[in-house]
Amino acid sequence: MASLPPDSAHLPQNSQRVAHIELDEETILWRNADVEQERRVAIYDLIEENIFKPVRSAERGAKGPYRLKLAVRDGRLAMDIADADETALESLLIGLARFRRPIREYFAICDSYYQAIRKATPAEIETIDMARRGIHNSAAELLVERLEGKVETDFATARRLFTLICVLHIKG
């Protein structure tokens, strides 16, 4: 797993982070109460605590905090990054082919988890939740890897971003 360079640990608090995140509503075709709750929690947690430094923009002197819009365009994750004044800084396109399987597995395990919450024993729910976290962690590691050289981020931020990527893929 890629990690932040040592100098990133000394960044001013609140500067190299996402302060606002938006999902492209045209990309989201369907959602239910469970998905909506996941989306709200992921956005809230991401805004509360994250590390996000767009490398090229920072090299050109851009300062955070940043505004981030996520969308899926032509099978790629589009990350439109702007500064706090909404001035566009850059757009990143990340191929999603390597995420198809983790997204599919995550959807399947989440469905099992939501069903289990309603009727399974606590031990069964815990087992499913452990599997769900494992898939989520693997996908977050893959996202950190795919963002390497483009965006410096941490594991917790990548986990929350993966949740939002999944929300963008729900077809109903």
N, C-alpha and C positions, 0 to 999 in steps of 0.2 A: 504494500500500500504506500502510495506517495504521501509524504508529509510536508508540512510547511518548512521553508528554509529558516534557519536560526534567526535571521534578522526580522522575520515576520512577528516573532514573539515580542518585539519591542515597538510595534506599531501603536500609535495613540489609540486609546479606547474609543470605540464608536466610529473610527474613520474608515477602516477597511472592512466594511460590513454592508449588508443589505438592510435598508431602512424601510423599504416599501416593495412589496411583491404583488404582481398581478398575473392571473392566468388568462389566456386568450379564451374568452367565453365562446367564440365560434368553434374552437377546438373541442370543447367539452360538449359531447352530444347527449349525455344522460348521466344522472346521478340520483342516488337514493339518500335516505337520512344517514346511513352508516358512512357512505362516501363523503357526504357533505361534512360530517363531523370530523373525519380524518383530514379533510382539506382545511377546515378551520383550525384544528389543533396544529397541523404542520405549519401553517402560515403564522399562527401566533407564536409557536415555539421558535420558528426561524427568525422572526423579527426580534424576539426577545434576546436571542443569543446566537450569533453566527460569526463566521469569519469568511470574508469574500473579498478577494482582491483580483480584479481583472488585470492581468499582467501587462498587456499592450497599452491599455489606457493609463495605468499607473506609470509606465515608462514614459508616456507622453505628458506626465504631470497631473493627470486627473486625480482628484481626491474624493474619497467617500464622505459620507455614506452614499450608497448607490440605490437606484431604483431598478428593479428587475422585472421584465415581462417574459413569461414562458409561453411558448406555443409549439405546436407540431406543424411543420411545413415540409411537404414532400418527403415524409418519412424521417425527418430529422428534427431534433430538438432545437428550437430557435430560442436563444437567450439574448434579448434586447436589453442592453445595459445603458442606463442614463445616470447623470449626476443628480444631486438633490434638487437642482433647478429644472430638471426634466430635459436637459440638453443631452441628446444622444451621444454616447461615447463609442459604442461598438455593438455589433451583432455577431454572436457566435452561433455556428451551426455544428451540432454534434450528431454524428450518425447514430441511429438507434438500433441498428441491426443486432448488435451484441446484447441489447437490452430486451429483445423480444421474449426470449425464454424466461428471464427473471420476472418480467412484467406478468407474463402468463401464469407463472408459478405463484407469484404474489397474489394475483387475483383469485386463483383457486384456493390458496390457503386462507385468504381473508374471508372468502365465502364460507369455508368450513368453520372458521373462527366465529363469525357472526351467527351461524346456525348453532354452534356449540354453546355460545353464551346464553342462548334461549332455552336449551334443553339438556346439556351435557353436565357431567359431574365436574367438580373443580379440578380433579386430576386430569380429566380429558381436555378441559379448557387449557390448562397449563401446558400440556404436551403440544397441543396445536399452536399455542402462543409461542412456545420455544422454536418450533419449526418456522413460524411466521417471522420471528426476529432473525433467525439464521438466514433466510432468503433475503430479508431486508438488508442485513449487514453485508452480505455478499454483493448485492446490487450497489450499495453505497460505496464499497471498495472499488467496484468497477467504474462508478461515476467519478470518483477521485482520480482514478487512473486516466479516464478519458478527458478530464479537465486539465490534466498536467500540462504545464506550459501555456495554458490559456487563462485559468483561474486558480488562484491559490485559495484553498478552502480546508476545512477540517472535516473529520468523519461525521460528527453530529449534524453539521450543515448539509453534507452530502446525503445523509439518511432522510432528512426532511425534504430536500430537493427531489429525491427519488419518489417519495410519497406523492409529491405534486406532479411528477412526470406520469405516474400511474393514473392520477385523476384525469390527466389530459388524454389518456388512452381508453377510457371507459366508453364502450359503445352501446351498452344496454343489453 
